[in-house]
Amino acid sequence: MWQEYLSRLGPVSWPLIVLSCLSLAFILERTLTYLMLPSLSQRRVRAMMENVQQHRAENRQNDLCANLCTQGHCLSKGVAVLLSHAGSGKTVREEVAGLWLLRQRQRLQAWLRFLMLIGVLSPMIGLLGTVIGMIEMFQGMAMSTGPVTPAVLADGLWVAMYTTAFGLIIAIPSLAASHGFTLWSNHYIGRLEFVLNHVNLLLEGVNMTENGMSDDGRVVAFRERAA
């Protein structure tokens, strides 16, 4: 059965099959990677904030940093990066945290550009197969001495357009997965950045409530991120 469908794709069959296999592999790999991301729940974030505040009050940031470095959670690693530069200025810590977040974004968005490239190339290759199929069809009709009926035309066009449909079948999930994973990673990195900004302010002695108010009621300017 599959050999019959493969023969209908014509000369572009193998490029389309390779692209479909690559797309499926990338989507499965990214799906597993994103599903295994550590949770950034409010309870975990609140516990981390309280832990940082307590160790800072006791001047034991180095002990907390050493403890967090042994943990595999990305939030722990990000906070450890800030604590390792606790003696530096706030601006320096922001630059260090920005570089760390950039590496995390690159790790999460690996292969997404390849998925987008597959989504762009596959319909173009399918269209090329359709054009080649129509050229062969009209060439065969020109060499034929019998009458050209609508049934013959419909049969030739159906086979020729099959490659375009196959290319679109590959392109649609590839593009959808690429954009979906990008939104997912941006939300996750945004949440991490929000927490690290709060930790950075804690190291400066600024403690905020959830609505952005300081402990004494003054409004603290900060870059609000959606949870």
Backbone torsions as a table, in degrees:
resi	resn	phi	psi	omega
1	MET	NA	-47.0	-177.7
2	TRP	-66.6	-28.4	177.7
3	GLN	-67.3	-33.3	177.9
4	GLU	-66.3	-45.3	177.7
5	TYR	-65.4	-36.4	179.6
6	LEU	-65.1	-38.5	179.7
7	SER	-67.2	-27.7	179.5
8	ARG	-71.3	-22.1	-179.6
9	LEU	-75.2	-18.9	176.2
10	GLY	73.0	-147.0	-174.3
11	PRO	-70.2	-14.9	-178.9
12	VAL	-98.4	15.4	-175.7
13	SER	-63.9	-48.8	-175.9
14	TRP	-68.0	-41.9	174.0
15	PRO	-56.9	-41.2	179.7
16	LEU	-68.3	-38.2	178.5
17	ILE	-66.2	-41.5	178.0
18	VAL	-62.6	-44.2	179.6
19	LEU	-64.1	-38.2	179.5
20	SER	-66.4	-39.6	178.6
21	CYS	-66.8	-42.3	178.4
22	LEU	-63.9	-42.8	179.6
23	SER	-61.5	-45.0	179.4
24	LEU	-62.8	-41.4	-179.5
25	ALA	-65.0	-44.4	179.6
26	PHE	-64.3	-42.0	-179.3
27	ILE	-64.5	-43.9	179.1
28	LEU	-64.9	-42.1	-179.3
29	GLU	-64.6	-44.1	179.5
30	ARG	-68.0	-36.2	179.1
31	THR	-62.6	-45.7	178.2
32	LEU	-64.4	-40.2	179.7
33	THR	-62.5	-43.8	-177.2
34	TYR	-73.0	-35.4	178.6
35	LEU	-68.7	-24.5	-179.5
36	MET	-91.7	5.0	177.7
37	LEU	-63.9	137.5	177.7
38	PRO	-62.9	146.8	-178.1
39	SER	-72.1	143.2	174.5
40	LEU	-115.6	54.1	-177.7
41	SER	-68.4	159.7	179.8
42	GLN	-62.7	-35.3	179.2
43	ARG	-64.4	-43.9	179.7
44	ARG	-65.8	-42.2	-179.4
45	VAL	-64.8	-43.4	179.8
46	ARG	-63.4	-40.9	178.5
47	ALA	-64.1	-38.1	178.6
48	MET	-65.5	-41.9	178.9
49	MET	-61.2	-45.7	-179.7
50	GLU	-64.5	-37.0	179.5
51	ASN	-65.2	-44.6	179.6
52	VAL	-64.3	-43.3	-179.1
53	GLN	-63.4	-41.3	-179.7
54	GLN	-66.0	-45.7	-178.8
55	HIS	-68.6	-31.7	177.3
56	ARG	-68.5	-40.6	179.0
57	ALA	-63.4	-32.0	179.5
58	GLU	-92.6	2.8	179.4
59	ASN	58.4	43.9	-179.7
60	ARG	-124.1	41.2	-179.8
61	GLN	-63.3	-33.8	-178.8
62	ASN	-65.9	-37.9	178.0
63	ASP	-65.1	-42.7	178.3
64	LEU	-65.1	-39.7	179.7
65	CYS	-61.9	-44.3	179.0
66	ALA	-63.2	-37.7	179.0
67	ASN	-68.5	-42.4	-178.6
68	LEU	-68.6	-30.8	-179.1
69	CYS	-65.2	-24.4	-180.0
70	THR	-82.9	-9.6	-178.5
71	GLN	-92.6	150.1	-177.1
72	GLY	-90.5	-7.4	-177.7
73	HIS	-69.4	136.3	-177.4
74	CYS	-65.3	-32.6	177.0
75	LEU	-63.8	-42.1	178.2
76	SER	-62.4	-41.2	179.4
77	LYS	-66.2	-40.8	179.1
78	GLY	-63.8	-43.7	177.7
79	VAL	-65.2	-37.3	178.0
80	ALA	-62.7	-36.8	176.9
81	VAL	-60.7	-44.4	178.6
82	LEU	-66.4	-42.7	-178.7
83	LEU	-65.9	-31.1	178.8
84	SER	-68.3	-17.3	177.0
85	HIS	-115.7	30.8	-177.3
86	ALA	-63.4	-29.1	-179.9
87	GLY	-78.0	-11.7	179.1
88	SER	-84.6	173.5	179.5
89	GLY	-75.5	168.0	-178.8
90	LYS	-62.1	-38.6	-179.4
91	THR	-64.6	-41.9	179.5
92	VAL	-63.4	-42.7	179.2
93	ARG	-64.4	-36.2	177.5
94	GLU	-64.1	-40.9	178.3
95	GLU	-65.4	-42.3	179.4
96	VAL	-64.2	-45.0	179.0
97	ALA	-64.8	-36.6	178.3
98	GLY	-63.4	-41.3	177.5
99	LEU	-65.9	-39.9	178.9
100	TRP	-65.0	-42.4	178.2
101	LEU	-65.2	-35.2	178.0
102	LEU	-63.7	-39.8	177.1
103	ARG	-65.1	-39.0	178.1
104	GLN	-66.0	-38.6	177.7
105	ARG	-64.5	-43.0	178.7
106	GLN	-63.3	-36.9	179.1
107	ARG	-67.7	-41.8	-178.4
108	LEU	-71.6	-31.8	-175.8
109	GLN	-97.9	14.9	175.0
110	ALA	-62.6	140.1	178.5
111	TRP	75.6	-7.5	-178.1
112	LEU	-69.3	-33.6	177.2
113	ARG	-68.9	-32.8	175.9
114	PHE	-66.6	-39.0	176.3
115	LEU	-62.1	-41.4	178.9
116	MET	-66.5	-38.4	177.4
117	LEU	-63.3	-41.6	176.9
118	ILE	-62.3	-40.4	179.5
119	GLY	-64.6	-26.6	178.3
120	VAL	-85.4	-39.9	-174.2
121	LEU	-76.1	-39.1	-172.2
122	SER	-60.6	-43.6	177.4
123	PRO	-68.6	-29.6	177.3
124	MET	-68.1	-41.3	176.8
125	ILE	-66.4	-39.6	176.6
126	GLY	-62.5	-40.1	177.3
127	LEU	-65.2	-37.8	176.4
128	LEU	-61.5	-42.5	177.4
129	GLY	-62.8	-35.7	177.6
130	THR	-65.6	-43.6	179.5
131	VAL	-63.7	-43.2	178.4
132	ILE	-62.9	-41.6	178.8
133	GLY	-63.4	-39.3	179.0
134	MET	-69.2	-35.8	176.6
135	ILE	-62.6	-45.5	178.5
136	GLU	-64.0	-37.1	-180.0
137	MET	-64.7	-48.2	-179.1
138	PHE	-68.8	-31.2	176.1
139	GLN	-66.1	-41.0	177.2
140	GLY	-66.5	-36.9	178.4
141	MET	-67.1	-36.2	179.0
142	ALA	-66.7	-32.3	-179.0
143	MET	-86.1	-11.6	-179.0
144	SER	-80.7	141.9	178.5
145	THR	-98.7	-8.6	-178.6
146	GLY	-85.2	173.8	179.1
147	PRO	-70.9	145.4	178.2
148	VAL	-96.7	110.7	-177.9
149	THR	-99.2	159.2	175.8
150	PRO	-58.0	-30.6	178.9
151	ALA	-64.7	-39.8	178.9
152	VAL	-65.6	-43.0	178.6
153	LEU	-63.1	-44.8	-178.9
154	ALA	-62.9	-40.6	179.7
155	ASP	-65.0	-42.3	179.3
156	GLY	-67.2	-42.3	179.9
157	LEU	-67.5	-36.3	179.4
158	TRP	-62.0	-45.1	179.5
159	VAL	-66.8	-39.5	-177.8
160	ALA	-67.3	-39.4	-176.9
161	MET	-80.9	-5.2	180.0
162	TYR	-62.7	-36.4	-178.9
163	THR	-68.2	-35.9	177.2
164	THR	-63.6	-43.2	178.4
165	ALA	-62.8	-41.0	179.5
166	PHE	-65.3	-39.1	177.3
167	GLY	-63.8	-39.6	178.3
168	LEU	-68.4	-34.4	177.4
169	ILE	-62.0	-34.3	177.0
170	ILE	-76.7	-40.6	-172.5
171	ALA	-69.3	-42.3	-172.9
172	ILE	-61.9	-52.3	178.3
173	PRO	-67.3	-30.1	179.0
174	SER	-64.9	-48.2	179.6
175	LEU	-67.6	-40.3	179.0
176	ALA	-63.0	-43.0	179.3
177	ALA	-66.4	-40.1	-179.9
178	SER	-61.2	-48.5	-179.9
179	HIS	-70.4	-38.0	179.3
180	GLY	-63.9	-45.6	178.6
181	PHE	-66.1	-33.6	177.1
182	THR	-63.4	-44.3	177.4
183	LEU	-63.4	-41.2	179.6
184	TRP	-61.1	-48.8	-178.4
185	SER	-66.0	-39.5	179.1
186	ASN	-63.0	-39.4	177.8
187	HIS	-65.3	-41.8	-178.3
188	TYR	-67.2	-46.4	179.4
189	ILE	-65.5	-36.9	176.7
190	GLY	-61.8	-39.3	177.2
191	ARG	-65.0	-42.2	177.1
192	LEU	-62.0	-43.8	-179.9
193	GLU	-63.0	-39.4	178.3
194	PHE	-59.8	-45.6	-179.4
195	VAL	-67.1	-43.3	-178.8
196	LEU	-65.5	-33.9	175.3
197	ASN	-62.2	-41.1	178.3
198	HIS	-66.1	-42.0	178.8
199	VAL	-63.5	-39.9	178.4
200	ASN	-61.3	-38.4	177.1
201	LEU	-70.5	-34.3	176.7
202	LEU	-62.4	-37.9	178.3
203	LEU	-66.8	-20.6	175.7
204	GLU	-90.0	0.1	179.9
205	GLY	88.3	12.4	-179.9
206	VAL	-102.9	120.6	178.9
207	ASN	-115.2	127.0	-175.5
208	MET	-116.3	152.2	169.6
209	THR	-86.5	177.4	-176.3
210	GLU	-65.8	-26.5	-179.8
211	ASN	-91.3	10.0	174.9
212	GLY	89.1	9.2	179.4
213	MET	-93.6	143.1	175.1
214	SER	-77.2	172.1	-176.2
215	ASP	-62.2	-30.2	-178.8
216	ASP	-94.2	10.1	174.6
217	GLY	94.9	-3.5	179.5
218	ARG	-80.2	145.7	178.4
219	VAL	-77.7	128.3	179.4
220	VAL	-104.2	126.6	-179.3
221	ALA	-75.3	126.0	176.2
222	PHE	-154.9	163.1	-178.2
223	ARG	-85.9	104.9	-173.9
224	GLU	-77.0	136.5	177.0
225	ARG	-120.8	145.1	177.8
226	ALA	-72.5	135.3	179.9
227	ALA	-70.8	NA	NA
